[in-house]
Amino acid sequence: MLAAGALAGALLGLAGCGGGTPAGMMSSSDHSDPHISGEAFPATLQPASQAQAKEVDFSGARGLQLTNGLVTVVVVPAAGGRILSYQLGKYEYMYRDAASGKAAQTGGDAARPVNAKGEIQGGALEGAWQGQVTTAAGTFAEVKLTSPEDKTGAGVALTRTLRLYAGSTRLQVTDTLRNLSDKPATWALGATTRLVAAGSGQARAFLPVTAAPGHPTGFWSPAGAADGQATALNEGKLLQVATDGKPGRIDAHLRDGWVAYSETVANHVLVRRFSPTAGGDYPGGASAAVTLPGKTSYLALSSSTPLQSLPAGGELTLTQDWYASLLPGAVMDTSEIAALNQPPVLRTEGSGYRLQAKLAVFAPGNLVITLLDASGQPVSTPTLVPVSPQQPVTLDQTLTAPGGATTVRLAVENAQGLPLGDLASVPLPGRAG
């Protein structure tokens, strides 16, 4: 759900994947040609009609690779089931620690049990996992991994399923924790992603926050002051954490179910979306955290389920959807189809209107601009604006609205013309019914 505070009344509606748009759309002579500006991706990416999964050699270790022509993902069973590579084109988001010289290197993304104090448990789960391809090709490709037997006494097992969808940057990661003991046990399930932060100021994290007991800003540093690394944006509804070469950790209480990473050199963003539990008892009171190790060049984004009492054999699941694109500036809000830097704003200009927005899409296709009447019916032929994860979108569109128009709807369709969802509805100044 998009944050109302970030939109200042301009953005009224949002739907996820599957939202409808009228069929048979084409460019309209009633509209000026759309103008799109932004940094082009250095290489042209062509989404495949199918996603594929296969075994590969990854730095001397057995890896399971998923690819769809847009993104390529590699998870390494021997590295504790970690995702060690997520690439948009040739850009690598995942940090890997090569200092040990081992073929199965650490870093990347991992999920682990977390106790009530927020401590990561189950050290035996760092060992070699089992993994196999479960769907080799199709509208999605899938691999599944299983942790080794836990010999630390924690009494847990983990499974991890990765599903990459065709024609999108969407990677779905489902982690399940199972209580192997014969007694009830209380656990949370946390996921931590270490992302590349090449130098001071070159990586940032964005989190939607809200007040928590004892923490009116919605974020805090367990070790004391955040040393200027944390900044509140958007009237306190958004937290920005920027690398500055100093170690630190900032915990956060999330308002919405997403966290985002942004690197400031070429403007790559990675968004993780999940379903938060309102009022849940989170480990240490935090549903998310950002860790900056200092000299080491990574930024770690963590999120967690609430603590849950599991009966013997009981399970706890955390499902996340990852998306990648390019977007300069702050990630102010996200949905299943896009990330926003500047929400859509409509202003009067001459006898018409000017529509502006800055966003990133997670799948190639078209941004569909439609004028609607008070009953929600189209009053003119929609305008199509080609969009892609390869390029940030700066929308600057002049509209001429026919009589009866009250609203502009923005939606996204994929490259085959199938609707992915509604992005926003913006009232025409002076005409809203």
N, C-alpha and C positions, 0 to 999 in steps of 0.2 A: 504494500500500500504506500502510495507516495505521501510524503510529509506535507501537511497543509501549511505549516509555517514557511516552508521553503518556497511555496508557490504564490503566496501573497494574493490569493484569490483568483489568480489567472488560470490555474490548472484545476479543473473540477472533477474529472473522472479518470479512472484507470482500470483496465481489465487485463488479466493475464492471457497466456496463450489460449487460442481458441475463440477470442472475441471476434465478432462478425463485422465485415465490411461489405458494401454492395458489390455484386458481381459485375463483370464486364466493364471495369474501369478503364478510362483512357484519358489522354491529355485533353484539356479543354481550351478552345480559342478564346474563351471568356477570361482566361487568366494569363498573366505574363509568365514568361519562362522562369522556372525556379532558379535561384542562384545558390549554389553550394560552394563554400570555400573551406579550406582546411588542409592540413598536412597529408599528402598522399603517402600511402604505404610504399616502402621501397621495392616491393615485388608484387606482382599481380597474383592473387590467390583465386583459384577456381574451386568452388565447393564440389565435392564428389556427389554423385547420385546416391551412393551408399557409404556408410561408415564401415571401416574394416578393423579387425583385430588380428594380431599374429605375435609369435614369439620373435624376439630380436636379441642380438648381442648388445649390451649396454655397458660400455667401459669394462668389458671382460666378464660381466655378470649376465645371467639370464633375465631378460626383461619382457614384459608384456606390453605391446604397443597398440594404441588405438589412434586412428587417423581418419580424417574426412575431407582432406583437401584444404581446410581452413586451419585447423589446429591438430597438433600431434601430441599425444600423451604417452608417457612410459612409466609404468609402475614396476618396481623391482622386488620380487618376493624375498630375496636374500637380504635386503636392506630393511627388514622389519615391516614389509608391506607398504613402504613409502612410495608416494608419487615423486619421482626424481626429475621428471621433465614435463613441462606443459609449455608448448610453443605455439604462438600465433605467427604463422609464416616461419621465419627463422629467429624470431625474438624469443629468448628463454626467460620465463618468469621465475622458475624455481632456483633457489640457492642450493648448491651442493658443497659440502666440505671435503676438499680433495687432500687435506693435510695428512690424513692417515695413510694415503696411498693404496687403500683397499679398493678392489674392484666394485664392491657394493658400498657406495659412499653414503654418508649420512646427510641430513638436511632435508630439503623438499617438504613433503606433507605427510603427516602421520596422525593416527587416532589412537588414544590410549585411555585406560580407566583413570578416573580422578576421584580422590577421596574428599571428605567433607572439608578438609583444610585447603583444598585446591592443589594437593600434591599428586603428581603423576605416578601411577603405580604399575606393577606388572612388568618388571625389568626383563623377564624371560621372553616377553613378546617382542623384544628388540632383535631376537634371533631370526633364523631363516623361516619364512612362511612357505606354505604351499600355494600355488597359483596356477590357473589354467584359463584358456579362452573358452567362454561359454556360448558366445554368439560371434561367429567369425565375420559376418557381413550382413547388411540389411539397412533398414531405416535407422537402426542403432547397432553398434557393436558393443560387446560386453565381455569383461573379464571378472573373475572372482578369486579372492585370496582368503586363506584361513591361517590363523596364528598357530604357532607350535603349542604343545602342552605347557601350561604355566607351572613352573617348579619353584616359584618364589613364595608360595603360600597364599597368594592373593585369591586364587580360585576363580579365575576368569578366562574366557576365550573370546577372540574377536574374529569376525568375518568382515570383509571389505569387498564391495561390488562397485565396479566402475562401468558406467554406461555413457558412451559418446554418441550423440545424435548427428545424423547426416544434415548438411546444409545449415549448420549453426555452430557457434563456439560452445554450446552447452555440453558440459560434462557433469553427469550426476554421480555423486559419490555417496554411497550408503554404507555406514558403519554400524555393526550390531555387536553389542556386548552381551555375553551370556554368563550367568552365575553358575559355576560348576560345582559349588559346594552344596552340602545337604542341608544348609541353614540359610535363612534370609540374610541378605547383605545389601548395604547401601552404597550405591555408586552413582557417579555422573560419567558421561562419556565426552571427552574433549578432543578437539582436532586443532592441530597447530601447523600452519603453513609458513615456511621460511622462504622469503622472496628476496630477489636480488636488490641490493641497495649499494650501488657502486661507490658512492661518495657522499659526503655531507650535503644535505639538502636535495639529494637526487631521488629520494623516495619518500612517499607520504602514505599514511593510512587515514581513512575516513570512516567514522562510525556514527550512526544516529543514536543519540543518547537522551536519557530523561532522568529526572531526580530519583535517587535511591535513598533508603534510610541512612542518615548520617553523611550523605554525599549529595548536597543540593545541586551540584553541577552535573551529576551523573557520571563523573569520572574522578579517579584519584590515583595516587602513586603509593603502593604499599611501603616503599622505602622513604616516603616523605615527599618533598617538593619535586615536581616534574621537570624542574630546571629549564623551563621555557620550551620543552618539546611538545607540550600539549596546548592547543589553542581552541577556544570555543568559537564556532561560527554560527551564522544563521540564528541569531538571538538565542544562542545556547543550545540549539537543537541538533547541532552537528559538532563532532569532535574531530579535529585534525591533529595528527601526530607526525612530526617531521624528523627525519634523521639529522643529527647535528654532530655526529662523531663521538657523542658521550653515551655511556650505558644508561639504561633506564627502563622502567616498566610502568605502563599506565593501564589500570583496570577500568572497566566501563560497564554501565548498566544500559542495555540496549532498549531503544524505543521501538525499533522495527527489526525484522530479521534479515539484516545484511551487514557485511563489512566490505570495504573496498581498499585496494592498493593502487597507487599511481606512481609511475616513475616520470620525472620531469624533463628528461632529455628528449625522448621521442613520443612522450605522452601515452604510453601503454597503460591500460588499466585492467585489473582483474577483480571481478566481483564474486563474492561468495554469498549466496542467498539460502535461507533456511527458515524454519518455522519456530519462532520463540515461544516460550510458555509464560504467559502473564502470571505474575505473582509466584513464580517458581522459586524454590530454595536452591540458589546457585552456590557452588563451592566458593567460599570466601566472599560471597555476595556479588560476584562479578559474572556476567554472562559472556563477556569478551575481554580480551586483553591485547595490548601491543607491547612487544619487547624489542628493545634496541640494545644490542650487545656492545656497542661502542666501536672499537677498531674493526671488528669482524664485519664484513660487508653484507649484512642481511637485515631485513626487518621481518619480525615474526608476528603473524596475526593468529590469535587463538579464539575459539568460541567453544561453548560447552552447553550440554543439556542441564536441566536441573538435577539435583540429587533425587534418587528414586530407590525405594526399598524393593529389592528383587527377591522373590521367593526362590527356593532351590530350582534351578533350571530356567528361571525367568530371564527375559531379554529386555534390552534397552537399545533403541535405534536412533541414530542421528543421520539425517539425509540432507545433503547440501547440493546445490546446483552452482557450478562455476561458469562464468561468462567472461570473455575477453573482447577488448576493442581498443580504440584510440580516442582519447578525450583530453584536451588541454584544460588545466585548471582543476578546481575542486570537484569531487564527485558529490553533488548535493543530494541526490536521491537515485533510486534504482527501481526497476520493475523486472519482469521476466523477459522483456524485449529490449530494454534500453537503460542507459544511465544518463542522468541529466546534470549538466553544469548550469545552464540557464533555462528555466522552464518556459514554455511557450507564452509569449506576450503579444497581444494584438492592440495596435494603436490606430487612431484615425489619421489618414494621410490624404489630403486633397479630397476628392469625391469617393475615395476607396479606403482601404485599410492596409496596414503593413504588419505581417506576421514574422516574428523573430524567435529563434530558439537556438540553443547549443546543446548537442546531445551526442551520444554514441549508441549505435545499434549492435545487437549481438548476432544478427543473421543478415546476410545479403538479401536485398529485395527492393521494395519501394516504400517510401513514406507517402501515405495517401491523405490528401487534404480535401475535405468535403464540406460544403456549406449546407447547413440543415435549417429547417423551419422550426417553429415552436413545438411541433409534434414529433420532431426528430427525423423527419423525412428529407432526403436530399432535394435541393432546389436547383442544382446545376451539376454538370459532369465533373467528377473529381479530377484533381491534378495529381499526377504521379511524380515523385522525386526519387531517383535512384539513390540508394544508400547501401553501405557496406561496413562491416567491422574493420575494413582496411583503411577507413578514412573517417576522421571526426566530422560531424555535420554541423555547419553553421547555416541555419536556415534564415533566409532573408527574402521573403515572398510578398509581393504586392497582390492584393485581392480586390476584385470588383464584385460587390455583393448584390445580387438581384433582390427585388422586393420580396419580402417574406422571410428572408434569411435572418436568423437570430444567433447562430452559433457556428463556429468552425470546429470540426472534428478532425483530429490527427490519429491515424491508425498506421499499422505496419503490416505489409504482406510480404511473403517470401518470394524467391525468384520465379516460382511457378504460378504466382498470383493467388496463392492460398492465404487467407487471413491469419496473422499471428496474434493480433490483439489491438485493442484501442489504446492509444497513448494518452490523449487528453481531449477535453472539450473546453473551448475558450469562447465566452460570450462576445458578440460584436458590441462594441461600445455604443450605448444608447439604444440597443435593439433587444436586449435580453428580455425574454418573456417570462 
